[in-house]
Amino acid sequence: MGHDAQWHARISRVLSGALRVWGVSGAVTGDPGDADGFVVVPDAGPAMRVRHQAGAGWTVTPRDPVAGAAMPPGRHAGLQGLLRQLREDLAPDAPAGRLVIGAQPLLGRDQSGRRQ
């Protein structure tokens, strides 16, 4: 069974935000060939397919920079391992650190949505 639209939007924001934090120019799109997948397309370098399978975790399939063919996928049980591999592949010079992933309240509003 596939994931819902909210899940896709949330993961897309996480991946796009990670690119920004690492200083990587590029885009994250849905994978047209896989309803549970994404394509990370850096401005410089080959695209990477990212896929989630419930119970099996995440796979990252980079493209060979010269031939363009898919290379063997990396497998990760959780989102943390996936993000670590993407940083190593896309921004090896970016400092290693933690990305804080979570909902954040809108500025100037309390938890109930009232202006402070």
C-alpha positions in Angstrom: 0.0 0.0 0.0 1.3 3.5 -0.9 1.7 6.5 1.2 -0.7 9.4 1.3 -0.2 13.0 -0.1 0.6 14.4 3.3 3.4 11.9 3.8 4.8 12.8 0.3 4.7 16.5 1.0 6.4 16.0 4.4 9.2 13.9 3.0 9.7 16.3 0.1 10.0 19.2 2.5 12.6 17.2 4.6 14.7 16.4 1.5 14.4 19.9 0.1 15.3 21.4 3.5 18.3 19.1 3.8 19.6 20.3 0.4 19.3 23.9 1.6 21.1 23.2 4.9 24.0 21.5 3.0 24.2 24.3 0.5 23.3 22.0 -2.5 21.4 23.7 -5.3 18.8 21.4 -6.7 15.2 20.2 -6.6 13.2 17.3 -5.2 10.4 15.9 -7.3 8.1 12.9 -7.2 9.4 9.9 -9.1 7.1 9.5 -12.1 7.8 5.8 -12.2 7.3 5.1 -8.6 4.4 6.4 -6.4 6.5 5.9 -3.2 9.6 7.5 -4.6 11.4 10.8 -5.1 14.1 12.1 -7.4 16.7 14.4 -5.9 18.2 16.4 -8.8 21.2 18.5 -7.8 22.2 21.3 -10.2 25.6 19.8 -10.4 25.9 16.0 -10.4 23.7 13.1 -11.2 20.1 12.6 -10.0 19.4 10.2 -7.2 16.2 8.1 -6.8 14.9 7.7 -3.2 12.3 5.2 -2.4 10.5 4.0 0.8 9.0 0.6 1.2 7.0 0.0 4.4 8.8 -2.7 6.4 11.9 -2.6 4.2 13.1 1.0 4.8 14.7 3.4 2.3 16.8 2.9 -0.8 18.9 5.5 -2.6 19.9 4.7 -6.1 22.5 7.2 -7.5 23.2 7.5 -11.2 26.8 7.0 -12.5 28.0 10.5 -13.3 29.6 9.4 -16.6 27.3 6.7 -18.1 24.1 7.8 -16.4 23.2 4.2 -15.5 21.8 3.4 -12.1 24.4 2.2 -9.6 23.6 -0.4 -6.9 21.2 1.1 -4.3 22.1 1.9 -0.7 19.7 0.6 1.8 18.7 2.3 5.1 16.3 1.3 7.9 15.5 4.8 8.8 15.4 8.4 7.5 18.6 9.3 9.4 20.7 6.8 7.5 19.1 8.0 4.2 19.9 11.6 5.0 23.5 10.7 6.0 24.1 9.0 2.7 22.6 11.8 0.7 24.9 14.3 2.5 27.9 12.1 1.9 27.0 11.8 -1.8 25.8 15.3 -2.6 27.7 17.5 -0.1 30.8 15.6 1.1 32.4 18.9 2.4 29.3 20.0 4.3 29.9 19.6 8.1 28.3 16.6 9.6 25.7 17.4 12.1 22.1 16.8 13.1 19.1 18.0 11.1 16.2 18.7 13.4 13.0 17.4 11.8 9.7 18.4 13.3 6.7 20.6 13.1 7.4 24.2 14.1 4.7 26.7 15.1 4.2 29.8 12.9 6.1 32.8 14.1 4.0 35.1 16.3 1.4 32.4 17.1 0.9 30.2 20.1 0.0 26.5 19.9 -3.7 27.2 19.5 -3.0 29.5 16.5 -3.8 32.8 18.3 -1.4 35.7 17.8 0.9 36.3 20.7 
